[in-house]
Amino acid sequence: MVPVHVNTTLRELSSEKIVSLLQENSVKPELYIDGNEVERITREELYALREKLERRGLLPITIHAPFVDLSPGSPDETIRNISREKISKAIDIAGVIPARGVVVHSGYSDWHFDFRPEKWLENAVPTFHGFCEKAEELDLFIHVENIFERDPSTLKELASRVNSRRLRICFDAGHAHLFSHIPLVDWVRDLAPLIGEIHLHDNSGKRDEHLPLSEGTINYRGILAAIKERELDIIFALEPHTLEHARRTLSSFRSLYHQVFSPLLQDTL
C-alpha cells in the first residue's frame, strides 16, 4: 500500500469529521504546525496528540514545518537564526509524534535573490545540514519543497552540497504549475531519485488555489506516469483546504492512481 497523507492542522485534528475521513480512507495526516504553535505547544499536548493518533491508526504522520516570513537561506543572520529555530522545533515535534519526515520550504526565489542562487546556497547549505543532523538523530527525513523555483537546479545543488541521505525533495506540483519554465514531468525525471514526497493539489495556472485533483489544469496522469516510470518510492501528500475538497481529492487521486498503477492500489488507499 502506498503511503498517502492529507494536510491537516492542529485545529482540524480536533474535529471528528477530519479524523474519521482520514481513518475511513486509510490515509495519514500531514500536520502543518505554524510559527506560533511550535513555540506554544507543550510536551504534554504532544503526548496526548500522539496517543490519539495511535489509537485511531493514524501513525506515522508527516510534519509540515512553519514557513510564513521564514527564510532558512536568508543573508540576514537574524532572520536566518529565527527560521532555523522555528523549523528545528518542528523537527523536534516530529521526533515525538512520530513522523516519517518534515517538509521545509526552500525559501529560494530568483527575484528575491537577484537571480543569483549562490547567494541563497551559501547560507541555505549549512542551515539544511543542521536540519539533517537533527533528522539523523531522530531517524526521519527533511523534505525540501519547491515554491517559486522555475526549475529543479537550485534544489539539486542544495542536495549535492548538503550531501546527506536525510535530505530529500518534496516536489509540489501545484507550485511548479504556477512558476516552472519546464514541463512538470521533467521535474520528476530530473529530481529522481531525490524525491521523497510529492504534494498534490490542482490550480488553473493563475494562483495557488489548492483545488481538488482534476479540477484545475495540471496533467496529473503524466506526473504519476513519470513516477511509475522512475519506480519512485515516495509519500503522496494531498493538499485540499476544505473538508469537501478533501473528499473530492481522495476520490480523484484514487481514480488517477488506478489508471496509472492499477492493480497496485486497492479500493482503499
N, C-alpha and C positions, 0 to 999 in steps of 0.2 A: 504494500500500500504506500503510495507517495505521500510525503509529509505536506499537508495543506494547513495553512494558518489564515486567520481572518483578523484584520486590525481591530483593536478594541482599546478602550481607555479604562482607567480605574473605576470611573463612574459607571461605565457600561457593564463592567463585570459585576456590579452590584445589582444589575437587572436580571431577573429570572428569565425574561424573554431572550436576552442575548445569550446567556449561559445555556439555556435549553436548545437554542438554534445551533450552537457550536456542538453540543453533545449529540443532538439528533443527526447531525451531518458528519460526525466522526472527524471534526476538524479542531485545531488548537488555536488559542489566541496568539496574536502578535500584539503585545501590550505596549502602547505608547505611554511613556511617563514624561510629563513636561518638566521644564526647568524649575518650577516651583515645587512640584511633587517630589523630585529627587532630594530636595532639601528637607521636606516636611515629613515624609513617610517614616514611620518608626519600624524598628525591627519586629516588634510585636505585631504590627499590622501586616508586615510581610509574611510572617509565620502563619497568620490567620488566612491570608490570601493563598499561600501555598497549600495549606490544609484543605481549603475549599476546592481549589483546582484539582488536587489529588483525589479528593472524594468523588468529584464529577468526571474523572478520567480525562482531564484536560492538560496533563503534563506530558512531556516538557513543552514550554512555550518558547516564543522568541520575544525579544525586547526591542522596541524602537526607542533609541536614546533621544533626549531633547535636542532641538535644533534651532528654535526661534532665537535670533540675534547671536547665535554662536558661530564661531569660525575657528576650527582646530588648526588651520594653516595660516591664521592671521599674522601679518608682520607686526601687529601691535601686541606687545608682550602681555599686557594686562588682559586684553580680550582673549588672547590665546590661553592664558592660565585659567581664566574663568571657564572657558569652553572645556579645557582639559578636566577641570574639577567636576563640572556637572556631568559630563559624559562618563567619567570614571565612576561616579556614584551610580549611574545607570548600569554599568558593568558589574559593580558590586551587588546590585539588586538582582541581576541575572544569575549570580552565583548562589543567591539564597532561594530563589523561586522553585526550581532551577530552569535555565533556558538553554536552547541549542546555540543561540547566537544573539548578538546585539547589532542592530542596524544603526549606522552612523552616517549622517550626511557628510559628503566630502567638503562642502563649503567653497568649492572652486567655481569661479566664473571668469571667462575670458575678459569681460568688461570690467569686473571688479579688480582683476589683477593685471590690467593693461595688456592683455594678450601675451603675458609672459608667465607661463606655468612654473618656471623655475622659481619665481618669487613665492609661489604657493608651496612648492615642493620642499624648499629649504627649511620651512617651518612645519609643514604637514608630516614629513617623514619622521622626525623624532617624536612628534606627538602620537602618531599612529603606532610607532614602535613601542611606545609606553603602553598604549592600549593593548597591544598584542602580548606584551609581557604579563599583564594582568589576566588576559584571556587564557594564556598558557597555564597560569596558576589555577584558574577556575575550570579548565577543560571545556572551553567554549570558543566560538569564533566571532571575529569582528567582520561585519558585512558592510563595506563602504558603498554608499548609494549615490548614483549619479543624479544630479538635479539640473544644472544649466549646461553641462558638458555637451559640446557639439559632436564629439567622437570619443572613443574609449581611450585615447592615447595617454591622457594625464593619469587616469586610474591604473592603467597598465604600468606606467612609470612609477607610480606610488608603490604598487605591489612589488615591483622589481627591486626598488631601493629598500623598502622595509624588510623584504626577504624573510617573511615569517609564514609558516604553514597555517597560522591562525588568522591571517588576513585574506579574506575573500571579497568578492564583489557582489553587491546587491544590484542587479540590473532592474531599474524602474522603467518599464516600457512606456508608461504614460508620460513621464518626463521626457524621455527620448523622443517621443512622438511630437512634442512641442518644440524641442531645441536641436535635435540631431540634424546634421548635414549629410548623414549617410543612412541607408536603409536599416530598419531596426533589426532585421535578421543578421546583418553584418556585425552588430554589437555582440550577438550571441556567438557567432562564429569566431570573431576576433578575440573575445574575452575567455572563451572556453580554453582550459578547464578552470579558470579563476572564479567563475560564477558559483556562488554558494546559495544564492537566493534570487528569486525574481518577484518583483511587485507587479501585480496585475490589476489594472483599472483602466477605464476607457475615457476618451475625450474626443472632441471634434477637431482637434488641432489648433484651437484658438486660446483655450485656457485649461487649467488643471481641474477639470470638472469632476473627476472620480466617478464617472458613470459606471453602471453595470457593464460587464463584458458584452460585446456585440451590439452595444447601443451607441457607440461612437464610431470612429473611422480607423481604428487600429486593426491590422491584419494579424489577429492572434493565432489563426491556424498556421500562418507562416512562421511565427515565432516558436510555437510548440513543435512544428516540424523541424526547425533548426535545433531545438533542444534534443529532440529524438535523434536527429542525425549525428549530433556530437555525443550522444549517450551520457548526458549530464545527470548527475545525482544531486538534485538541488531541492531547496524548500520553495514551495509555491505559496506566496502570501497575497491574499486577495485584499483589496483596499476600498471597499464601499464605505460611504459616510452616513448611511441611514440603515435602519433595520430592513426596510423593504428592498433597498438596493442590495443588501447582503443576501437576501433570499434569491433575488434575480441573478446576482453574480454567481452564487453557488450553483444554481441551475445551469447557467450558461457555461461555466467552467467545466462542469461535469459533461455536458454535451460536446464541447470543443475537445476535451481530453479524450473522450470516447472516439471521436472522429479520427484523431491523430494516433493515439496509442492503443486503442481497443485491440484485444480484450484485457489489457493490463489493469484498467480501472474498473472496479465492480460498481454495483448500484450505490454504494456509499463511498465517499471519497477516502 
